[in-house]
Amino acid sequence: MPVLFFDIGATLADARQEADGSLTLVPRPRVLAVLDAFRDVRKGVISDPGPGAADAERAASALREAFPDRFTDEALVHWGAKDSREAFDGAVAGTAGEGTPASAADECVFVGEDARERAFAREAGMRTAAHPVFTAASVENRSVHWARIVLPEGLGLPALEGVANQTEVVPVHVASARLVLAMTSTLGAVVLEQAGFTVDLRGPVEDTAAFLIRDDRPLTPVQTAGDARGGATARATAAFGLAADELAAAATAPLLPLGPAPGGVYLAAPAGAPVEDVHLPGAKPGHTERLLPDPALLSRPGEAWAEGLAGRPAEGGAEPDPAAMAAMDGHPSPETIAAVRAAVTPEVLRGHVARLSGVEPLRDGEGLLVRSRDASAEDNPRVVEALADRFQDLDLRVRLHRFRWRGHQLFNVEAEHREAGADSTVLITAHLDSTASSGDFVDANGDPRPYDPAVDPAPGADDDGSGTAAVLAAAECLHALLADGRAPSRNVRFVLFNAEEQGLVGSKFYARAAAAEGERIAGVFQMDMIAGRRQGSTPTVEIHAGSSVSGPVVSASDALGALVAHTVPAIDTGVTVQQLTGPADPAIGRSDHASFHERGWAAVAVSEDIFALDGGPGTGTRQYHTQGDTLLDQDHSTQFAATVARSVTATALTLAGL
């Protein structure tokens, strides 16, 4: 008889931590069905809730509340760090009962999404599953593979969802209406093929994780000649080769090619391989994307809301959303514009960026200067705490959305004003982390060395201190409007994502959790790098609405982008607007708005001029991902940042009913 052990965070449930420290676990899709299928099998937990006894007590209480009567054997519940095989050896030893010996390691199954943790469990002799859906496959020693699923004419994503959710298949990325990358057992592959889908198995999942790496180099005529996919195969081959070369010394096992992806290549990397550090020649922002398993990639729960925003009846005959239509028909009111101008100023933005990038102390009256907000840096959690406190000072409901990356426990910061009777929520977002991975560093001998996020400065004043500052200023603006007696008709939520620089990790976890909770999101406004403007250049705002996801999200995101574009002249008539939509948008999949597109929600990313339409560099910062991205950089303009932040804030608050 096997013994099953489950990771909690992201595997069994999504974790939300309230400002008072209390913890809520929301079960992930398909999890309860799996647990109930193994009702008579011994089940336990191996999870790291934090270093203290109080953390374990909170986690235990949340586990009982979220999964009543499902983890009743206290001897099988293990709390602590999972940074070696020790935790898994201890779990195996703990299977011994009164008068009975411990189970053999290969009789124990660890179910966990984190490839690194699965690798430790395998070192301890345990069998592993990358998702609860594959628990039975692991128990029965059936293999699970990465797979490319091709949808034939007449069978769309809803048909695939209907089959996948009844068998051992979990999607990780929707490349198009005809191609989905997924994990599947051999049994699941058979079921898919019997239903009319073509399944191309690419290799075992085991302790690997999937990524999409985009190759921004132009294709040559030689590469495209004879390529039936218009150069996609040649691009994927070239990108995979370069990535494999870069990671040859760091990876414990070879990379696994998973075939062409939109603009690049899919690959599976062994646990610990620093795929996020791969920089292909000429790489542009957002070239690497971490892929997470999620059934909602096929169901796209946000599509009904996207239909309403686009002004069309939603599926099932619902009428278009009146509030959305009202916002579409007009510009921000003079009162809203005035409030935004008063609250979102160059001086306010400069103050926030100064604290976030180490020019001034992070908190008034304290001496700590932020050296780096990199996800691996010790200042990252301090910045999270300071941001949460600032939002709480504005009388917003603050929650921390926790997730793990490379052994680090990280947090997204969420702050919300809730309005009674609101039908949905408007999100104003940015990413709080930074990196200097493209900077030049030398060792003690003066020789070039790689960027070390643990010790090297990464001020990130523009990327994305400017966007984070704008979100804080937008929250301060809402606070002032509420104090004046005005109230929105929708909830307004401010979200700062972590680990964006590691492949959109924080927003991926966040959007996935929002889909699982059935969130009603009217629209997402992401600000990513809004202060970069080269001296003497024409001030240009880029509005990115393009998405590789088909359906209502396309027109709805275009509608959001149009709202921002119409607002910019009301803020500053001297600014040029570059509205980018459709498949030609060079920022498709490259910032946190893409995590919401994947699930059907309308979203836009607003930025400085990063992507020139001719394929060359824009007129934004020249210090992208270097230690030179500071508040004092000649390309950093708080005046321009204020124009962008005011435009986005006014648009978002108008959509929220102010």
C-alpha positions as CSV (number, residue, x, y, z in Angstrom):
1,M,0.0,0.0,0.0
2,P,1.6,3.4,-1.0
3,V,1.9,6.4,1.2
4,L,1.2,9.7,-0.5
5,F,2.8,13.0,0.5
6,F,1.7,16.3,-1.0
7,D,3.3,19.8,-1.1
8,I,0.8,22.4,-0.2
9,G,1.7,25.7,-1.8
10,A,0.7,25.8,-5.5
11,T,0.3,22.0,-5.6
12,L,-2.7,21.4,-3.3
13,A,-3.7,25.0,-2.8
14,D,-2.9,28.7,-3.3
15,A,-1.8,30.5,-0.2
16,R,-3.0,34.0,0.8
17,Q,-1.6,35.7,3.9
18,E,-3.6,38.5,5.5
19,A,-2.0,41.5,7.1
20,D,-2.5,40.0,10.5
21,G,-0.5,37.0,9.6
22,S,-3.5,34.6,9.2
23,L,-3.3,32.2,6.4
24,T,-6.0,31.0,3.9
25,L,-5.6,28.0,1.6
26,V,-7.7,27.8,-1.5
27,P,-7.7,24.3,-3.1
28,R,-6.4,24.1,-6.7
29,P,-8.6,22.7,-9.5
30,R,-9.0,18.9,-9.6
31,V,-7.2,18.5,-6.3
32,L,-10.2,17.5,-4.1
33,A,-11.2,14.8,-6.7
34,V,-7.7,13.3,-6.5
35,L,-7.7,13.3,-2.7
36,D,-11.1,11.7,-2.6
37,A,-10.0,9.0,-5.1
38,F,-7.3,8.0,-2.6
39,R,-9.6,8.3,0.4
40,D,-8.4,4.9,1.8
41,V,-4.7,5.5,1.2
42,R,-2.4,7.0,3.8
43,K,-1.8,10.6,3.0
44,G,0.5,13.2,4.4
45,V,2.1,16.6,3.8
46,I,5.6,17.8,3.3
47,S,5.5,21.6,3.3
48,D,7.6,24.7,4.3
49,P,5.3,27.3,5.9
50,G,8.2,29.4,7.2
51,P,10.9,29.1,9.9
52,G,8.9,29.5,13.1
53,A,6.6,27.3,15.2
54,A,3.8,29.9,14.7
55,D,4.1,29.5,10.9
56,A,3.6,25.8,11.2
57,E,0.6,26.2,13.5
58,R,-1.0,28.7,11.1
59,A,-0.4,26.3,8.2
60,A,-1.8,23.3,10.1
61,S,-5.0,25.3,10.9
62,A,-5.4,26.4,7.3
63,L,-4.8,22.9,6.1
64,R,-7.6,21.5,8.4
65,E,-10.0,24.2,7.2
66,A,-9.3,23.8,3.5
67,F,-9.1,20.0,3.5
68,P,-11.3,18.7,6.4
69,D,-10.9,15.0,7.2
70,R,-8.3,14.5,4.4
71,F,-5.0,14.7,6.3
72,T,-5.8,13.1,9.7
73,D,-2.6,11.2,10.4
74,E,-0.5,13.8,12.3
75,A,2.6,11.5,12.0
76,L,2.5,12.0,8.2
77,V,2.3,15.9,8.3
78,H,5.8,17.3,8.1
79,W,6.7,21.0,8.3
80,G,10.1,22.4,7.5
81,A,12.5,23.4,4.8
82,K,12.8,21.3,1.7
83,D,16.3,22.4,0.6
84,S,17.8,18.9,0.6
85,R,16.7,15.2,0.7
86,E,16.7,15.3,4.5
87,A,13.0,16.4,4.7
88,F,12.0,13.5,2.4
89,D,14.1,11.0,4.2
90,G,12.4,12.1,7.4
91,A,9.0,11.7,5.9
92,V,9.8,8.1,4.8
93,A,11.0,7.3,8.3
94,G,7.9,8.8,9.7
95,T,5.6,6.3,8.0
96,A,6.4,3.7,10.7
97,G,3.4,3.1,12.9
98,E,3.0,1.5,16.3
99,G,4.5,-2.0,15.9
100,T,5.0,-1.6,12.1
101,P,8.2,-0.7,10.3
102,A,8.6,2.3,8.0
103,S,7.5,2.0,4.4
104,A,10.2,1.5,1.8
105,A,11.1,4.8,0.1
106,D,9.8,3.5,-3.3
107,E,6.4,2.9,-1.7
108,C,6.2,6.6,-1.0
109,V,5.0,9.2,-3.5
110,F,5.8,12.9,-3.3
111,V,3.4,15.1,-5.3
112,G,4.8,18.5,-5.8
113,E,4.9,21.1,-8.6
114,D,8.4,22.4,-7.7
115,A,10.9,20.5,-9.8
116,R,13.7,21.1,-7.3
117,E,11.7,19.5,-4.5
118,R,10.9,16.5,-6.7
119,A,14.6,16.1,-7.4
120,F,15.3,15.9,-3.7
121,A,12.4,13.4,-3.2
122,R,13.8,11.2,-6.0
123,E,17.3,11.3,-4.3
124,A,15.6,9.9,-1.2
125,G,14.2,7.1,-3.3
126,M,10.6,8.3,-3.5
127,R,8.5,8.3,-6.6
128,T,7.2,11.7,-7.7
129,A,4.3,13.3,-9.5
130,A,4.5,16.8,-10.9
131,H,0.8,17.5,-10.4
132,P,-2.0,15.8,-8.3
133,V,-3.6,14.6,-11.5
134,F,-0.6,12.3,-12.0
135,T,-0.8,10.7,-8.5
136,A,-2.3,7.5,-9.8
137,A,0.2,7.3,-12.6
138,S,3.1,7.5,-10.1
139,V,1.5,4.9,-7.8
140,E,1.2,2.6,-10.8
141,N,4.6,3.4,-12.2
142,R,3.2,4.8,-15.4
143,S,5.3,7.5,-17.1
144,V,4.3,11.2,-17.5
145,H,5.6,13.1,-20.5
146,W,5.8,16.6,-21.9
147,A,3.6,16.6,-25.0
148,R,2.5,18.8,-27.9
149,I,-1.2,18.4,-28.5
150,V,-2.4,19.3,-32.0
151,L,-6.1,20.2,-32.4
152,P,-7.6,19.3,-35.7
153,E,-10.2,21.4,-37.5
154,G,-13.6,21.0,-35.8
155,L,-12.1,20.4,-32.3
156,G,-11.3,23.6,-30.4
157,L,-10.0,24.3,-26.9
158,P,-13.4,23.6,-25.2
159,A,-13.4,20.1,-26.7
160,L,-9.8,19.6,-25.5
161,E,-10.8,20.8,-22.1
162,G,-13.7,18.4,-21.9
163,V,-11.4,15.5,-22.6
164,A,-8.4,16.7,-20.6
165,N,-10.3,17.3,-17.4
166,Q,-11.6,13.7,-17.5
167,T,-8.1,12.1,-17.8
168,E,-4.5,12.5,-16.9
169,V,-3.7,15.7,-18.9
170,V,-2.7,19.2,-17.6
171,P,-1.9,22.0,-20.0
172,V,1.1,24.4,-19.4
173,H,0.8,26.7,-22.4
174,V,-1.6,27.5,-25.2
175,A,0.5,28.4,-28.2
176,S,-2.5,28.9,-30.5
177,A,-6.0,27.6,-31.2
178,R,-4.3,24.5,-32.8
179,L,-1.4,23.8,-30.4
180,V,-1.2,23.2,-26.7
181,L,1.9,22.2,-24.7
182,A,0.9,19.9,-21.8
183,M,1.9,17.2,-19.4
184,T,0.2,13.9,-19.9
185,S,0.5,10.3,-18.8
186,T,0.7,7.6,-21.4
187,L,-2.9,6.8,-20.5
188,G,-3.9,10.4,-21.0
189,A,-2.2,10.4,-24.4
190,V,-4.2,7.4,-25.5
191,V,-7.5,9.0,-24.4
192,L,-6.6,12.2,-26.3
193,E,-5.8,10.3,-29.5
194,Q,-9.0,8.3,-29.2
195,A,-10.9,11.7,-29.1
196,G,-9.2,12.8,-32.3
197,F,-6.3,14.9,-31.0
198,T,-2.7,14.3,-32.2
199,V,-0.2,13.8,-29.4
200,D,3.5,14.2,-29.8
201,L,5.3,12.9,-26.7
202,R,8.6,14.7,-26.1
203,G,10.2,13.2,-23.0
204,P,9.6,12.5,-19.3
205,V,8.6,15.2,-16.9
206,E,10.3,13.7,-13.9
207,D,12.2,16.6,-12.2
208,T,12.1,19.1,-15.0
209,A,10.3,22.4,-15.5
210,A,9.1,23.9,-18.8
211,F,10.1,27.3,-20.3
212,L,9.5,29.3,-23.4
213,I,12.6,31.1,-24.7
214,R,12.0,33.7,-27.4
215,D,14.7,34.4,-30.0
216,D,14.6,38.0,-31.1
217,R,17.2,37.7,-33.8
218,P,15.9,38.2,-37.4
219,L,15.8,35.0,-39.5
220,T,18.0,34.8,-42.6
221,P,16.8,33.6,-46.0
222,V,18.8,30.5,-45.5
223,Q,17.0,29.7,-42.3
224,T,13.5,30.2,-43.8
225,A,14.2,28.4,-47.0
226,G,12.5,25.0,-47.1
227,D,11.0,25.5,-43.6
228,A,7.3,24.6,-43.9
229,R,6.6,26.6,-40.7
230,G,8.0,29.8,-42.0
231,G,11.2,29.6,-40.2
232,A,9.7,28.5,-36.8
233,T,11.6,25.2,-36.8
234,A,14.9,26.9,-37.7
235,R,14.4,29.5,-35.0
236,A,13.6,26.9,-32.4
237,T,16.6,24.8,-33.3
238,A,18.9,27.9,-33.1
239,A,17.4,29.1,-29.8
240,F,17.6,25.7,-28.2
241,G,21.2,25.3,-29.2
242,L,22.3,28.6,-27.7
243,A,20.4,28.0,-24.5
244,A,21.9,24.5,-24.2
245,D,25.4,25.9,-24.7
246,E,24.8,28.6,-22.1
247,L,23.6,26.2,-19.5
248,A,26.0,23.3,-20.2
249,A,28.1,24.0,-17.2
250,A,25.2,24.8,-14.8
251,A,22.7,22.1,-15.7
252,T,22.9,18.7,-13.9
253,A,21.3,17.0,-17.0
254,P,20.8,18.0,-20.6
255,L,18.0,20.3,-21.6
256,L,15.0,18.6,-23.4
257,P,13.7,20.3,-26.6
258,L,10.0,20.5,-26.7
259,G,9.7,22.0,-30.2
260,P,8.9,25.4,-31.7
261,A,7.1,27.9,-29.6
262,P,5.6,31.4,-30.5
263,G,8.7,33.3,-31.4
264,G,11.2,30.8,-30.0
265,V,11.4,27.4,-28.5
266,Y,9.8,25.3,-25.7
267,L,12.3,23.4,-23.5
268,A,12.3,21.4,-20.3
269,A,15.1,22.1,-17.9
270,P,16.4,19.9,-15.0
271,A,15.8,21.2,-11.5
272,G,18.2,23.9,-10.6
273,A,19.2,24.9,-14.2
274,P,19.2,28.7,-14.2
275,V,17.1,29.1,-17.4
276,E,16.2,32.6,-16.4
277,D,19.8,33.7,-16.8
278,V,19.9,32.7,-20.4
279,H,20.3,35.8,-22.6
280,L,20.3,35.1,-26.4
281,P,22.1,37.7,-28.5
282,G,19.8,40.7,-29.0
283,A,17.3,39.5,-26.4
284,K,14.6,42.0,-25.7
285,P,12.6,42.4,-22.5
286,G,10.5,39.4,-21.5
287,H,12.4,36.9,-23.6
288,T,12.0,34.0,-21.1
289,E,8.7,32.8,-19.7
290,R,8.2,30.1,-17.0
291,L,5.3,27.8,-17.8
292,L,3.0,26.5,-15.0
293,P,0.4,23.7,-15.2
294,D,-3.1,25.0,-15.0
295,P,-6.4,23.6,-16.3
296,A,-7.8,27.2,-16.5
297,L,-5.5,27.7,-19.6
298,L,-8.2,25.8,-21.5
299,S,-11.3,27.1,-19.7
300,R,-10.3,30.8,-19.7
301,P,-12.7,31.9,-17.0
302,G,-12.1,35.6,-17.8
303,E,-13.7,35.4,-21.2
304,A,-17.2,36.2,-20.1
305,W,-15.9,39.5,-18.6
306,A,-13.9,40.2,-21.7
307,E,-17.1,39.8,-23.8
308,G,-18.8,42.4,-21.7
309,L,-15.9,44.9,-21.9
310,A,-15.8,44.4,-25.7
311,G,-19.5,45.5,-25.8
312,R,-20.8,42.2,-27.1
313,P,-23.2,39.8,-25.4
314,A,-21.3,37.2,-23.4
315,E,-21.7,33.5,-24.1
316,G,-25.1,32.4,-22.9
317,G,-26.8,35.6,-23.9
318,A,-25.9,38.0,-21.1
319,E,-26.1,41.6,-21.9
320,P,-22.9,43.8,-22.2
321,D,-21.6,45.2,-19.0
322,P,-23.3,48.7,-18.6
323,A,-20.4,50.1,-16.5
324,A,-17.9,49.0,-19.1
325,M,-20.0,50.5,-21.9
326,A,-20.2,53.8,-20.0
327,A,-16.5,53.8,-19.6
328,M,-16.0,53.1,-23.3
329,D,-18.2,56.0,-24.3
330,G,-16.4,58.8,-22.5
331,H,-13.2,60.1,-21.1
332,P,-12.2,60.5,-17.4
333,S,-14.2,63.2,-15.8
334,P,-12.6,66.6,-15.0
335,E,-12.9,65.8,-11.3
336,T,-11.0,62.5,-11.8
337,I,-8.3,64.2,-13.9
338,A,-7.9,66.9,-11.3
339,A,-7.5,64.3,-8.5
340,V,-5.0,62.3,-10.5
341,R,-2.9,65.4,-11.3
342,A,-2.8,66.4,-7.6
343,A,-1.8,62.9,-6.3
344,V,0.4,61.5,-9.1
345,T,3.2,64.0,-9.5
346,P,6.8,63.8,-10.5
347,E,7.8,64.7,-7.0
348,V,5.7,61.9,-5.5
349,L,7.0,59.3,-8.0
350,R,10.6,60.5,-7.4
351,G,10.2,60.0,-3.7
352,H,8.9,56.4,-4.1
353,V,11.6,55.5,-6.6
354,A,14.3,56.9,-4.4
355,R,13.2,54.7,-1.5
356,L,12.9,51.6,-3.8
357,S,16.2,52.0,-5.5
358,G,18.4,52.9,-2.6
359,V,18.8,56.7,-3.0
360,E,16.9,57.3,0.2
361,P,16.1,55.0,3.2
362,L,13.4,52.5,2.5
363,R,11.5,53.8,5.5
364,D,11.5,57.2,7.1
365,G,13.6,57.4,10.2
366,E,15.5,54.2,9.4
367,G,18.9,53.8,7.7
368,L,18.3,50.8,5.4
369,L,19.2,51.6,1.8
370,V,17.9,49.1,-0.7
371,R,20.7,47.5,-2.7
372,S,18.6,45.2,-4.8
373,R,15.1,44.0,-5.2
374,D,16.2,40.9,-7.1
375,A,14.1,37.8,-6.1
376,S,17.3,36.3,-4.6
377,A,18.4,39.4,-2.7
378,E,18.0,39.8,1.0
379,D,16.3,43.2,0.5
380,N,13.4,41.7,-1.5
381,P,11.3,40.7,1.5
382,R,12.1,44.0,3.3
383,V,10.7,45.8,0.3
384,V,7.6,43.6,0.3
385,E,7.0,44.4,4.0
386,A,7.5,48.2,3.4
387,L,5.1,48.2,0.5
388,A,2.5,46.2,2.4
389,D,2.7,48.7,5.3
390,R,2.3,51.7,3.0
391,F,-0.8,50.2,1.4
392,Q,-2.2,49.5,4.9
393,D,-1.6,53.1,5.9
394,L,-4.0,54.0,3.0
395,D,-6.7,51.9,4.6
396,L,-6.6,49.2,2.0
397,R,-7.1,45.5,2.6
398,V,-3.6,44.1,2.3
399,R,-2.8,40.4,1.5
400,L,0.4,38.7,0.5
401,H,0.2,36.0,-2.1
402,R,3.0,33.6,-1.4
403,F,4.8,31.3,-3.8
404,R,8.2,29.6,-4.1
405,W,10.9,30.1,-6.7
406,R,14.3,28.4,-6.6
407,G,13.9,27.6,-2.9
408,H,13.0,31.2,-2.0
409,Q,9.6,32.0,-0.4
410,L,8.4,35.1,-2.2
411,F,5.3,37.3,-2.0
412,N,3.2,39.3,-4.4
413,V,1.6,42.3,-2.6
414,E,-2.1,42.9,-3.0
415,A,-4.0,45.9,-1.7
416,E,-7.7,46.4,-2.4
417,H,-10.6,48.8,-1.8
418,R,-13.8,46.7,-1.9
419,E,-17.1,48.3,-2.7
420,A,-20.4,46.7,-1.6
421,G,-22.3,45.4,-4.6
422,A,-19.4,45.6,-7.0
423,D,-19.7,43.2,-9.9
424,S,-16.0,43.0,-10.6
425,T,-12.5,44.4,-9.9
426,V,-10.1,46.7,-11.8
427,L,-6.4,45.9,-11.3
428,I,-3.6,48.4,-11.4
429,T,-0.3,46.6,-11.4
430,A,3.5,46.6,-11.7
431,H,6.4,44.3,-10.7
432,L,8.4,45.0,-7.6
433,D,11.6,43.0,-8.3
434,S,14.7,44.1,-10.2
435,T,17.8,42.6,-11.8
436,A,21.1,43.7,-13.2
437,S,21.7,40.5,-15.1
438,S,22.9,42.4,-18.2
439,G,25.4,44.5,-16.3
440,D,29.2,44.3,-16.4
441,F,30.9,43.0,-13.2
442,V,34.5,42.0,-12.4
443,D,36.1,39.9,-9.8
444,A,38.9,40.8,-7.4
445,N,41.4,40.4,-10.2
446,G,39.5,42.7,-12.5
447,D,38.3,39.9,-14.7
448,P,34.7,39.7,-16.0
449,R,32.3,37.6,-13.9
450,P,28.6,36.9,-14.0
451,Y,26.0,38.9,-12.2
452,D,25.6,37.7,-8.6
453,P,22.1,38.6,-7.4
454,A,23.0,37.9,-3.8
455,V,25.6,40.7,-3.7
456,D,25.5,42.9,-6.8
457,P,23.5,46.1,-6.9
458,A,20.3,46.1,-9.0
459,P,18.6,49.5,-8.3
460,G,16.0,49.0,-11.0
461,A,14.8,52.6,-10.8
462,D,13.1,52.4,-14.1
463,D,12.6,48.6,-14.3
464,D,10.3,48.5,-12.5
465,G,10.7,51.0,-9.7
466,S,8.9,53.5,-11.8
467,G,5.9,51.2,-12.3
468,T,5.8,50.3,-8.6
469,A,6.0,54.0,-7.7
470,A,3.1,54.6,-10.1
471,V,0.9,51.9,-8.4
472,L,1.6,53.5,-5.0
473,A,0.7,56.9,-6.3
474,A,-2.5,55.5,-7.8
475,A,-3.4,54.0,-4.4
476,E,-2.8,57.4,-2.8
477,C,-5.0,59.0,-5.4
478,L,-7.8,56.6,-4.6
479,H,-7.4,57.3,-0.9
480,A,-7.8,61.0,-1.5
481,L,-10.9,60.5,-3.7
482,L,-12.5,58.3,-1.0
483,A,-11.7,60.9,1.7
484,D,-13.6,63.4,-0.5
485,G,-16.7,61.3,-0.4
486,R,-16.4,59.7,-3.9
487,A,-16.8,56.0,-4.3
488,P,-16.2,53.6,-7.3
489,S,-18.8,51.2,-8.5
490,R,-16.2,48.4,-8.9
491,N,-13.5,47.1,-6.5
492,V,-10.1,48.6,-7.1
493,R,-7.0,46.4,-6.5
494,F,-3.4,47.3,-6.6
495,V,-1.0,44.4,-7.2
496,L,2.8,44.3,-7.2
497,F,4.2,41.1,-8.6
498,N,7.5,39.5,-7.5
499,A,10.0,37.5,-9.7
500,E,8.8,39.0,-12.9
501,E,12.4,39.0,-14.1
502,Q,12.5,35.2,-13.6
503,G,9.9,34.6,-16.4
504,L,6.8,36.3,-15.1
505,V,6.7,33.9,-12.2
506,G,4.8,36.0,-9.6
507,S,2.1,37.0,-12.0
508,K,1.8,33.5,-13.3
509,F,1.1,32.2,-9.8
510,Y,-1.2,35.1,-9.1
511,A,-3.4,34.9,-12.2
512,R,-3.6,31.1,-11.9
513,A,-4.8,31.5,-8.3
514,A,-7.3,34.2,-9.3
515,A,-8.7,31.9,-12.0
516,A,-9.1,29.1,-9.4
517,E,-10.9,31.4,-7.1
518,G,-13.4,32.5,-9.8
519,E,-12.2,36.2,-9.7
520,R,-14.3,38.7,-11.7
521,I,-11.7,41.0,-13.2
522,A,-12.9,43.8,-15.4
523,G,-9.5,44.7,-16.7
524,V,-5.8,44.8,-15.8
525,F,-3.5,47.8,-16.3
526,Q,0.2,46.9,-16.0
527,M,2.9,49.5,-15.9
528,D,6.4,48.1,-16.7
529,M,9.2,50.7,-17.2
530,I,7.5,54.1,-17.6
531,A,10.3,56.6,-16.8
532,G,12.8,55.9,-19.6
533,R,13.1,58.7,-22.1
534,R,16.3,59.6,-23.9
535,Q,17.0,63.3,-23.8
536,G,15.9,65.1,-26.9
537,S,13.6,62.2,-28.1
538,T,9.9,62.6,-28.7
539,P,8.1,61.4,-25.6
540,T,6.3,58.2,-26.6
541,V,4.0,56.0,-24.6
542,E,3.6,52.4,-25.7
543,I,0.3,50.6,-25.1
544,H,0.6,46.9,-25.5
545,A,-2.7,45.0,-25.9
546,G,-1.5,42.2,-28.3
547,S,-2.0,38.6,-27.2
548,S,-1.4,35.2,-28.7
549,V,-4.6,34.1,-27.0
550,S,-7.5,34.1,-29.4
551,G,-11.1,34.9,-28.5
552,P,-12.8,37.8,-26.7
553,V,-9.6,38.7,-24.8
554,V,-8.2,40.2,-28.1
555,S,-10.9,42.8,-28.7
556,A,-11.4,43.5,-25.0
557,S,-7.7,44.2,-24.5
558,D,-7.8,46.4,-27.5
559,A,-10.7,48.3,-25.9
560,L,-8.6,48.8,-22.7
561,G,-5.7,50.0,-24.8
562,A,-8.0,52.5,-26.6
563,L,-9.2,53.9,-23.3
564,V,-5.6,54.6,-22.2
565,A,-4.8,56.1,-25.7
566,H,-7.8,58.4,-25.4
567,T,-6.8,59.6,-22.0
568,V,-3.1,60.4,-22.7
569,P,-3.9,63.7,-24.6
570,A,-6.1,64.8,-21.7
571,I,-3.0,64.5,-19.5
572,D,-0.3,65.8,-21.9
573,T,-0.9,66.8,-25.5
574,G,2.8,66.7,-26.3
575,V,3.1,62.9,-25.9
576,T,3.0,60.5,-28.8
577,V,0.9,57.3,-28.4
578,Q,2.0,54.1,-29.9
579,Q,-0.9,51.7,-29.6
580,L,0.2,48.1,-30.4
581,T,-2.3,45.3,-30.9
582,G,-2.7,42.0,-32.6
583,P,0.0,39.5,-33.5
584,A,2.4,42.4,-34.5
585,D,2.6,43.6,-30.9
586,P,6.3,42.9,-30.0
587,A,5.4,42.6,-26.3
588,I,3.1,39.6,-26.6
589,G,3.8,37.4,-23.6
590,R,6.6,39.6,-22.3
591,S,5.1,41.3,-19.3
592,D,2.8,40.5,-16.4
593,H,-0.3,41.4,-18.4
594,A,0.2,38.2,-20.4
595,S,-0.5,36.0,-17.4
596,F,-4.1,37.4,-17.4
597,H,-4.4,37.1,-21.2
598,E,-3.8,33.4,-20.8
599,R,-6.9,33.1,-18.7
600,G,-9.1,35.3,-20.9
601,W,-9.0,38.6,-19.0
602,A,-8.6,41.9,-20.7
603,A,-5.2,43.4,-19.9
604,V,-2.7,45.9,-21.3
605,A,0.9,46.8,-20.5
606,V,1.8,50.5,-20.7
607,S,5.5,51.4,-21.0
608,E,8.0,53.8,-22.3
609,D,9.2,53.4,-25.9
610,I,10.9,50.0,-25.6
611,F,10.1,48.4,-28.9
612,A,10.6,50.4,-32.0
613,L,8.3,49.4,-34.8
614,D,11.2,48.8,-37.2
615,G,12.6,46.1,-34.8
616,G,15.3,48.3,-33.4
617,P,15.6,49.8,-30.0
618,G,13.2,52.4,-28.8
619,T,13.9,55.7,-27.1
620,G,13.5,54.4,-23.6
621,T,16.3,53.7,-21.1
622,R,19.7,52.5,-22.2
623,Q,20.4,51.0,-18.8
624,Y,18.0,48.0,-19.1
625,H,18.9,45.3,-16.6
626,T,22.2,47.0,-15.5
627,Q,23.4,48.5,-12.3
628,G,23.2,51.9,-14.1
629,D,19.4,51.9,-13.9
630,T,19.3,54.5,-11.2
631,L,17.2,57.6,-10.4
632,L,20.2,59.7,-11.5
633,D,20.5,58.1,-14.9
634,Q,20.2,60.7,-17.7
635,D,17.4,58.7,-19.4
636,H,15.3,58.6,-16.2
637,S,12.5,61.2,-16.4
638,T,10.0,61.4,-13.5
639,Q,8.1,64.0,-15.5
640,F,7.5,61.5,-18.3
641,A,6.7,58.8,-15.7
642,A,4.1,61.1,-14.2
643,T,2.4,61.5,-17.7
644,V,2.2,57.7,-18.1
645,A,1.1,57.1,-14.5
646,R,-1.5,59.8,-14.6
647,S,-2.9,58.4,-17.9
648,V,-3.2,54.8,-16.6
649,T,-4.5,55.9,-13.2
650,A,-7.2,58.1,-14.7
651,T,-8.2,55.4,-17.1
652,A,-8.4,52.6,-14.5
653,L,-10.3,54.7,-12.0
654,T,-12.8,55.6,-14.7
655,L,-13.3,52.0,-15.6
656,A,-13.9,51.4,-11.9
657,G,-16.7,54.0,-11.9
658,L,-15.0,57.1,-10.6
